[in-house]
Amino acid sequence: SFPSSPGIIELILSSLSPPQSFARGAEESGHQVETIFLRDKKIGFCLACYHCKKSGGICIIKDDMADILDKMNAADVLVMASPVYFYSVDAQMKALIDRTVAQWLTIKNKEFYYIMTAAEESDTVMDCTLECFRGLAKCLEGSVERGVIYGKGVYGAGEIESKPAMREAYDMGRKV
């Protein structure tokens, strides 16, 4: 969900990145993985019109979110990842979270993993970001938090490769 390319989050998540990635670890453990980069998707902002409530979870906005919601419903595990911008998730991730309102009653029994990156070294700068992720999970029946990764002290994409977060992501992926 990082807007620049290649982004820090992309390096942590993608099986195409260095070997220490969440997706690579999960794939090596025999899991099928699909990574969705929100920067490549068109996701409009929720209008709070509640058309979805009257239409069986179909949003009035015609964009990539319908496909993403289908994938979220089908998945057993959801990995939510975002860089920290001003102590919260990036705009793309916030739009995705808000747009899950269309099907929040059908996205059930998911295991959640959270990955965050920030330029600062402190975990506390990521508190609001983590609470945003957890807020979504609290609204989804049967959600279970399985892991959190703090990618600290990274500003540019290449900086993450030497940080503990890369190995942590790989190890966490192996344990899915």
SEZA-777746 format. One record per residue (C-alpha): residue number from 1; residue in one letter; x, y, z. Coordinates in steps of 0.05 Angstrom, whole numbers. Layout:
n NUM	res A	x X	y Y	z Z
...
This chain:
n 1	res S	x 0	y 0	z 0
n 2	res F	x 60	y 46	z -7
n 3	res P	x 51	y 97	z -61
n 4	res S	x 123	y 99	z -87
n 5	res S	x 156	y 44	z -126
n 6	res P	x 189	y 1	z -102
n 7	res G	x 163	y 17	z -32
n 8	res I	x 185	y -6	z 36
n 9	res I	x 121	y -44	z 47
n 10	res E	x 128	y -78	z -21
n 11	res L	x 196	y -104	z -2
n 12	res I	x 171	y -133	z 63
n 13	res L	x 109	y -165	z 32
n 14	res S	x 128	y -188	z -37
n 15	res S	x 154	y -256	z -55
n 16	res L	x 192	y -221	z -111
n 17	res S	x 233	y -183	z -61
n 18	res P	x 293	y -208	z -21
n 19	res P	x 283	y -275	z 12
n 20	res Q	x 263	y -245	z 78
n 21	res S	x 191	y -228	z 61
n 22	res F	x 124	y -246	z 90
n 23	res A	x 97	y -274	z 25
n 24	res R	x 160	y -316	z 12
n 25	res G	x 156	y -346	z 81
n 26	res A	x 82	y -362	z 73
n 27	res E	x 93	y -392	z 4
n 28	res E	x 150	y -435	z 29
n 29	res S	x 103	y -462	z 82
n 30	res G	x 55	y -484	z 28
n 31	res H	x 6	y -427	z 28
n 32	res Q	x -23	y -393	z -34
n 33	res V	x -9	y -318	z -29
n 34	res E	x -36	y -259	z -67
n 35	res T	x -8	y -190	z -53
n 36	res I	x -51	y -130	z -71
n 37	res F	x -15	y -64	z -77
n 38	res L	x -66	y -10	z -64
n 39	res R	x -26	y 42	z -102
n 40	res D	x -42	y 2	z -165
n 41	res K	x -116	y 1	z -151
n 42	res K	x -171	y 52	z -160
n 43	res I	x -208	y 57	z -93
n 44	res G	x -254	y 116	z -83
n 45	res F	x -272	y 144	z -15
n 46	res C	x -334	y 119	z 21
n 47	res L	x -393	y 167	z 10
n 48	res A	x -431	y 142	z 72
n 49	res C	x -493	y 136	z 27
n 50	res Y	x -507	y 65	z 51
n 51	res H	x -528	y 42	z -17
n 52	res C	x -490	y -21	z 2
n 53	res K	x -539	y -34	z 60
n 54	res K	x -598	y -33	z 12
n 55	res S	x -564	y -73	z -43
n 56	res G	x -535	y -134	z -9
n 57	res G	x -465	y -106	z 0
n 58	res I	x -457	y -76	z -69
n 59	res C	x -425	y -8	z -67
n 60	res I	x -450	y 48	z -111
n 61	res I	x -378	y 66	z -129
n 62	res K	x -353	y 25	z -188
n 63	res D	x -279	y 15	z -177
n 64	res D	x -230	y -40	z -156
n 65	res M	x -259	y -47	z -86
n 66	res A	x -312	y -99	z -106
n 67	res D	x -257	y -146	z -128
n 68	res I	x -216	y -132	z -65
n 69	res L	x -277	y -146	z -21
n 70	res D	x -287	y -213	z -57
n 71	res K	x -215	y -231	z -43
n 72	res M	x -220	y -209	z 30
n 73	res N	x -282	y -253	z 38
n 74	res A	x -247	y -313	z 6
n 75	res A	x -181	y -306	z 45
n 76	res D	x -165	y -342	z 110
n 77	res V	x -110	y -293	z 128
n 78	res L	x -106	y -218	z 117
n 79	res V	x -41	y -180	z 122
n 80	res M	x -53	y -106	z 129
n 81	res A	x 9	y -64	z 115
n 82	res S	x 21	y 10	z 113
n 83	res P	x 75	y 62	z 120
n 84	res V	x 62	y 110	z 177
n 85	res Y	x 44	y 179	z 152
n 86	res F	x 33	y 230	z 208
n 87	res Y	x 21	y 174	z 259
n 88	res S	x -32	y 136	z 219
n 89	res V	x -44	y 92	z 158
n 90	res D	x -34	y 120	z 88
n 91	res A	x -95	y 147	z 50
n 92	res Q	x -101	y 85	z 6
n 93	res M	x -106	y 39	z 66
n 94	res K	x -155	y 85	z 101
n 95	res A	x -200	y 85	z 39
n 96	res L	x -198	y 9	z 37
n 97	res I	x -215	y 3	z 111
n 98	res D	x -273	y 52	z 104
n 99	res R	x -300	y 17	z 42
n 100	res T	x -304	y -50	z 77
n 101	res V	x -368	y -22	z 107
n 102	res A	x -403	y -51	z 45
n 103	res Q	x -389	y -123	z 68
n 104	res W	x -366	y -118	z 140
n 105	res L	x -418	y -170	z 161
n 106	res T	x -392	y -222	z 111
n 107	res I	x -317	y -216	z 124
n 108	res K	x -313	y -266	z 181
n 109	res N	x -264	y -310	z 218
n 110	res K	x -200	y -279	z 191
n 111	res E	x -130	y -283	z 219
n 112	res F	x -97	y -215	z 217
n 113	res Y	x -24	y -195	z 212
n 114	res Y	x -3	y -122	z 213
n 115	res I	x 61	y -92	z 183
n 116	res M	x 79	y -19	z 193
n 117	res T	x 140	y 21	z 174
n 118	res A	x 163	y 89	z 198
n 119	res A	x 224	y 133	z 193
n 120	res E	x 227	y 140	z 269
n 121	res E	x 256	y 87	z 315
n 122	res S	x 199	y 87	z 366
n 123	res D	x 142	y 37	z 367
n 124	res T	x 96	y 92	z 396
n 125	res V	x 95	y 130	z 330
n 126	res M	x 58	y 70	z 302
n 127	res D	x 6	y 65	z 358
n 128	res C	x -49	y 101	z 319
n 129	res T	x -34	y 61	z 256
n 130	res L	x -40	y -4	z 295
n 131	res E	x -104	y 19	z 327
n 132	res C	x -133	y 35	z 259
n 133	res F	x -118	y -37	z 236
n 134	res R	x -146	y -65	z 301
n 135	res G	x -208	y -22	z 295
n 136	res L	x -225	y -56	z 229
n 137	res A	x -213	y -125	z 258
n 138	res K	x -257	y -110	z 319
n 139	res C	x -315	y -97	z 271
n 140	res L	x -306	y -163	z 234
n 141	res E	x -335	y -224	z 269
n 142	res G	x -286	y -277	z 290
n 143	res S	x -223	y -237	z 275
n 144	res V	x -159	y -259	z 310
n 145	res E	x -94	y -219	z 312
n 146	res R	x -35	y -264	z 298
n 147	res G	x 24	y -216	z 293
n 148	res V	x 51	y -146	z 288
n 149	res I	x 115	y -122	z 255
n 150	res Y	x 145	y -53	z 268
n 151	res G	x 192	y -33	z 212
n 152	res K	x 229	y 23	z 249
n 153	res G	x 280	y 72	z 225
n 154	res V	x 265	y 67	z 151
n 155	res Y	x 252	y 125	z 105
n 156	res G	x 272	y 99	z 37
n 157	res A	x 256	y 32	z 6
n 158	res G	x 326	y 4	z 5
n 159	res E	x 336	y 18	z 80
n 160	res I	x 288	y -37	z 102
n 161	res E	x 330	y -94	z 74
n 162	res S	x 381	y -89	z 130
n 163	res K	x 330	y -80	z 186
n 164	res P	x 303	y -135	z 232
n 165	res A	x 233	y -125	z 203
n 166	res M	x 252	y -162	z 139
n 167	res R	x 272	y -225	z 177
n 168	res E	x 212	y -218	z 224
n 169	res A	x 165	y -214	z 163
n 170	res Y	x 196	y -277	z 133
n 171	res D	x 192	y -315	z 199
n 172	res M	x 121	y -293	z 211
n 173	res G	x 101	y -314	z 140
n 174	res R	x 131	y -383	z 153
n 175	res K	x 87	y -391	z 215
n 176	res V	x 21	y -375	z 180
